Amino acid sequence: MTENESFLKTARQVITDEAKALEVLADGLDERFAEAVRTILNATGRIIVSGIGKSGHIGHKIAATLASTGTPAYFVHPAEASHGDLGMLSKGDVVLAISNSGEAPELANLLAFTRRFGIPLIGLSSKPESTLMKQADVHLLIPSMGEACGFGMVPSISTTLTLAMGDALAIALMKYRDFRPENFRDFHPGGKLGARLSKVRDLMHTGTALPLIGSDTPMGEVLIEISQKGFGVAGVTDADGALTGIITDGDLRRHMDGLLNNTAAQVMTENPTTIAPGALAEEAVAIMNERKITSLFVVDPDGPARAEGLLHIHDCLRVGLG
């Protein structure tokens, strides 16, 4: 066996062992998981996640996932808790304490605090008879299946199972609360994910920036409006202000002969494609690509047919869409 083959064999074995352990975890879930979810749903405060070492690293991620999916949560380091951070806990909170062995001494003061002040405690461990699980009100048990290293020294299978249990909690809570992409956007305004979840109203141009003209406007004035606003398009409105048509470069070319003798209504394309202000900007990009156009007027389908804004493809490209 070559050196490369040996590396690949080890990698595949680690992943296979962890995958098998995840199947055991899934098969072993019972009403205790549901009880943990209900305990968190009943909390009037926040979810405090704590753990030491590798459990602490996983705890940080679990707390972050909970917080970003609609369940207020934060991580408290157990050693710092013993030096003042216990003051961050209060009635109405729920503690999720993580320890594979269930015997981490650093958790002792945190566990005692929850018992003293009646704060619900969810224990996450692979040892049902451990100190943590004996103290806990709710038990989240992960199967004890050793570690991928083969001699039980390198947290790997145990941390994978712990992380999966945390993800399962977060997603179960998220689905119960009907947490939607538009809610997710509120917690993820930056980066590529934030761009994908941007709404049309977040990017559109409004007010005096909109190139809007009345249906009886002479085409000479329409050309000035298109040129001044810089979108290469103008929206045509009726006497009530409703958007009835659109004038694009294509419309100008089709009416080149005697163009300046016409009004906007005579040149416009009726019933233009529009998009709702609450739609995802990613949907707007898809429409523009499909229709081979560069802008969309924004109209609320449930309100008066007035143009509330204008979204240009450049606005979407600027935030990383397209």
PyMOL commands that set and color helices and strands:
alter all, ss='L'
color gray80, all
select helices_A, chain A and resi 3-28+31-41+54-68+78-81+85-88+105-116+131-135+157-176+181-187+191-196+200-203+207-209+219-229+249-254+259-261+264-267+281-291+313-318
alter helices_A, ss='H'
color red, helices_A
select strands_A, chain A and resi 47-51+73-75+94-98+121-125+138-141+212-214+233-237+243-248+269-270+274-275+295-299+307-312
alter strands_A, ss='S'
color yellow, strands_A
deselect
rebuild
show_as cartoon
